[in-house]
Amino acid sequence: MQSEPVVILLVEDNPDHTELIRRSLQKHRVAATLHHVPMVKRHWTICFGVATLRLPTRQKCPRPDVVLLDLRLPKVDGLEVLKAIKTDEDLRRIPVVILTSSEADRDLMKAYENYVNSYLVKPLDFDKFTQLMKDLGFYWLGWNRHPKS
């Protein structure tokens, strides 16, 4: 496991899902700092220049170690956000995990065509959801190794 908390950028518009993710990571003692972006607008730049991300509230967060990205966002499709990240030379090494309620084959195929690192469907069952967050925390945030920028 890593010694420092990992930085997670959560792009999620559902406040209940956000809180569930936050609580699940805390419950399972996943050493992570969670930064939440509730939605992305088309004109926002996904920019990690100088190790920061421009958030809608003009706050800044460190460059994330992993991005958890919902597909169904109100202003822009999550697949567009994924494509923007994965086509940017500086950002493409950041692992992006789609965390969505969509089980549609079309969404799954488009996500992998745009180089998503993982595609997870949110279980409706509370216990299964928290287990998914525990497993996600240990795999992507602890066991998996990826280059630092």
C-alpha positions as CSV (number, residue, x, y, z in Angstrom):
1,M,0.0,0.0,0.0
2,Q,1.0,3.6,-0.6
3,S,2.2,5.6,2.4
4,E,0.6,8.9,1.3
5,P,-3.1,9.4,0.8
6,V,-4.0,9.2,-2.8
7,V,-5.9,12.1,-4.4
8,I,-9.2,11.1,-6.0
9,L,-11.1,13.5,-8.3
10,L,-14.7,12.5,-8.2
11,V,-16.9,13.9,-11.1
12,E,-20.4,13.1,-9.9
13,D,-23.6,15.1,-10.0
14,N,-25.7,13.0,-7.6
15,P,-25.1,14.2,-4.0
16,D,-26.3,10.9,-2.5
17,H,-23.8,8.9,-4.6
18,T,-21.1,11.4,-3.6
19,E,-21.8,11.0,0.1
20,L,-22.0,7.2,-0.2
21,I,-18.6,7.1,-2.0
22,R,-17.1,9.4,0.7
23,R,-18.5,7.3,3.6
24,S,-17.5,4.0,2.0
25,L,-13.9,5.1,1.5
26,Q,-13.8,6.4,5.1
27,K,-15.5,3.2,6.5
28,H,-12.9,1.0,4.9
29,R,-10.1,3.3,5.9
30,V,-8.9,3.9,2.3
31,A,-6.1,6.5,2.6
32,A,-7.5,9.0,0.1
33,T,-8.3,12.7,-0.2
34,L,-11.5,13.1,-2.2
35,H,-12.1,16.2,-4.3
36,H,-15.5,16.5,-5.7
37,V,-16.7,18.2,-8.9
38,P,-20.5,18.0,-9.1
39,M,-20.7,18.7,-12.8
40,V,-18.6,19.8,-15.7
41,K,-19.6,22.5,-18.2
42,R,-18.5,22.5,-21.8
43,H,-16.5,25.7,-21.4
44,W,-14.5,24.5,-18.4
45,T,-10.9,23.5,-19.2
46,I,-9.8,20.2,-17.8
47,C,-6.4,21.6,-16.9
48,F,-3.9,20.3,-14.4
49,G,-1.3,22.9,-15.1
50,V,1.0,23.4,-12.2
51,A,-0.5,20.3,-10.5
52,T,-3.9,22.0,-10.0
53,L,-7.4,21.5,-11.4
54,R,-9.6,24.5,-12.1
55,L,-12.8,23.7,-10.3
56,P,-16.1,25.5,-10.7
57,T,-15.8,27.3,-7.4
58,R,-12.3,28.4,-8.3
59,Q,-10.8,26.2,-5.6
60,K,-7.8,24.1,-6.5
61,C,-6.9,20.6,-5.7
62,P,-3.7,18.6,-6.3
63,R,-3.3,16.6,-9.5
64,P,-5.4,13.5,-9.0
65,D,-3.9,10.0,-8.8
66,V,-7.2,8.6,-10.1
67,V,-10.4,10.1,-11.6
68,L,-13.8,8.6,-10.7
69,L,-16.1,9.7,-13.5
70,D,-19.9,9.4,-13.8
71,L,-21.3,9.2,-17.3
72,R,-24.6,10.9,-16.8
73,L,-23.7,14.5,-16.1
74,P,-26.2,17.3,-16.6
75,K,-24.1,19.7,-18.8
76,V,-21.7,17.4,-20.6
77,D,-21.5,13.7,-21.2
78,G,-18.9,11.9,-19.1
79,L,-17.6,10.3,-22.3
80,E,-16.6,13.8,-23.5
81,V,-14.8,14.4,-20.2
82,L,-13.0,11.0,-20.6
83,K,-12.0,11.8,-24.2
84,A,-10.7,15.2,-23.2
85,I,-8.5,13.6,-20.5
86,K,-7.2,10.8,-22.6
87,T,-6.4,12.9,-25.6
88,D,-4.3,15.4,-23.5
89,E,-0.7,14.4,-23.5
90,D,-0.2,15.5,-20.0
91,L,-3.3,13.9,-18.5
92,R,-3.7,10.6,-20.3
93,R,-1.6,8.7,-17.7
94,I,-4.1,9.5,-15.0
95,P,-6.2,6.4,-14.5
96,V,-9.9,7.1,-15.2
97,V,-12.5,4.8,-13.7
98,I,-16.1,5.2,-15.0
99,L,-18.5,4.7,-12.1
100,T,-22.0,4.7,-13.5
101,S,-25.4,3.2,-13.3
102,S,-25.3,2.5,-17.1
103,E,-25.0,-1.1,-18.1
104,A,-25.5,-0.2,-21.8
105,D,-23.1,-2.0,-24.1
106,R,-22.8,1.2,-26.2
107,D,-21.5,3.2,-23.2
108,L,-19.1,0.4,-22.3
109,M,-17.7,0.2,-25.8
110,K,-17.4,4.0,-26.2
111,A,-15.6,4.2,-22.8
112,Y,-13.0,1.6,-23.8
113,E,-12.7,3.2,-27.3
114,N,-11.7,6.4,-25.4
115,Y,-9.1,4.5,-23.3
116,V,-10.9,4.3,-19.9
117,N,-8.9,2.3,-17.4
118,S,-11.9,0.6,-15.8
119,Y,-15.7,0.6,-16.2
120,L,-17.8,-0.1,-13.0
121,V,-21.5,-0.2,-12.7
122,K,-22.9,1.1,-9.5
123,P,-24.8,-1.6,-7.7
124,L,-28.3,-0.7,-6.4
125,D,-27.7,-2.7,-3.2
126,F,-26.1,-0.7,-0.5
127,D,-23.8,-3.5,0.8
128,K,-22.7,-4.3,-2.7
129,F,-22.0,-0.7,-3.4
130,T,-19.8,-0.3,-0.2
131,Q,-18.0,-3.5,-1.1
132,L,-17.3,-2.1,-4.6
133,M,-15.8,1.1,-3.0
134,K,-13.7,-1.0,-0.7
135,D,-12.4,-3.1,-3.6
136,L,-11.9,-0.1,-5.7
137,G,-10.0,1.6,-2.9
138,F,-7.6,-1.3,-2.4
139,Y,-7.0,-2.0,-6.1
140,W,-6.8,1.4,-7.8
141,L,-5.6,3.4,-4.8
142,G,-3.4,0.9,-3.0
143,W,-2.3,-2.1,-5.0
144,N,-2.1,-0.7,-8.5
145,R,1.0,1.2,-9.5
146,H,1.0,4.1,-11.9
147,P,3.6,6.8,-12.7
148,K,3.6,10.1,-10.9
149,S,3.5,13.1,-13.1
